[in-house]
């Protein structure tokens, strides 16, 4: 049983917009998900895209505050919000939110992304909000842990003392999409009628939930795990050569490819972990996607890490409350 | 001064057709290069594509024998010629050529590709012919060496006793093309007006011959060389993050990307070499492309390996002569 609507929270990324109507406890009353990611918005008319997505909510709740996170706060988005530097915690995000002067052009407070400086610079926009939400939803993770956010650009985030201190991006999802659609590696599956990999979302990786697909995925993970020195660039070609040599069914070559890419992400990500053997790892994301990471992690000897869903909405609620947006109180 | 025309030799690949008119010494009288690779041939009408390319030669020399190598002998080509298995030498290629029964549908003898069996299967079509030509052009390479053929699918080939005994494929060129054109990594360069990477040939990697481009390329190579454990999937994202953090000019981010990909190929290829420190490596390909590999190899401590150009025509001549095609004698 939901309470009264108190906040509209937007997880607005490159390829999709997800809007949450939240009640006075931060619980989700309603969700709208559509493909109006920032790259799909016509003529930069973000106000109209937003109205299309949540106009009905705003008619019913005209005074509800709105808050957003994700690529909507990038140079290609509605307003370019400067990054907060690592180490970054909730307080830093909230302070940066409070400094934003809203304008008629963009009346929307946007959670800043987080930047890592140095020889291996890195950036995130949206994941910082999911991290805040994940720690809120699962406080037993503690202040020191490694959070893995699978996706187009998977993030492995090291938390120390409740702060984001370091992170790495793996291009797992985008490599899969681009190679499956545009390289020779996608041809056997296309010829076999297995269909195109999904154009926009990483979940397309796992389009077939069959035993053969699962076996091909695991074969890919194990190939990477057991041959760490060969390098991804040559291993990728195996997705073609194994089909030509009759060792992999053409229709499942993309499952093998996704196994290679997820395997490479895990191999490198786990190698960076302290000698804790993977204690303190959690996955943040949709269960269907994270389940494949759990399966692959198992092949690396990491048993059943927790999966945290709903982190974006929880993080947006937490940050909005801490920033005093719409007079929400931090305790909900 | 050329002798009389004796052979038409075709290097017919996925994206281009290169035809050589050779004299009675195997020297090149004329070359035709056009984009009628097998993927561009309409309705499988290879005979017409061939006539368009070399009709003028055939009018002048109606009785000249023709021989071909490359993807034209694949399932997607004119006729599917079975692979010769490793270990493979000139004699094996010649024997397979002699077994071909020519038909009106495909009156053309085609050099078979070479297949590697086992847990890491691999295939080549066309490179085996370049290897025969390279050994002919540069006998001082000896029977034991490592031949590197940069390209869309770069090959590193181990020769023992004059036979192809092992080889690895790196997707260097295709990864560059696909990521530059279709992934987020190509966007900074596109926005900076640096133009699209070439759609079909790897040479597009090195479109800018400036000092800044060379520095960005070297930065990519060194980044891979000095951080072998981080893995390509995360290093690729650096091509974006370095631009966002102001550490790499957007217009040269593709040069950095090509440095990463060539660096990864060299890192893995060199790690597989015996402890000879790279003695006995030679590059086969166009000088403009190979020069960048020489530059990158220098950063790995390998000084000036030989570059062998013209290997395809030389190999086609050698194989045709050994097979007795058109009564050529093996000594030319």
Interface residues (C-beta under 8 A of the other chain):
Chain A: X115 X117 X120 X121 X122 X123 X153 X168 X169 X170 X171 X172 X174 X175 X178 X179 X181 X182 X183 X184 X229 X230 X231 X232 X233 X234 X236 X237 X238 X241 X242 X244 X245 X247 X261 X264 X265 X267 X268 X271
Chain B: X115 X117 X120 X121 X122 X123 X153 X168 X169 X170 X171 X172 X174 X175 X178 X179 X181 X182 X183 X184 X229 X230 X231 X232 X233 X234 X236 X237 X238 X241 X242 X244 X245 X247 X261 X264 X265 X267 X268 X271
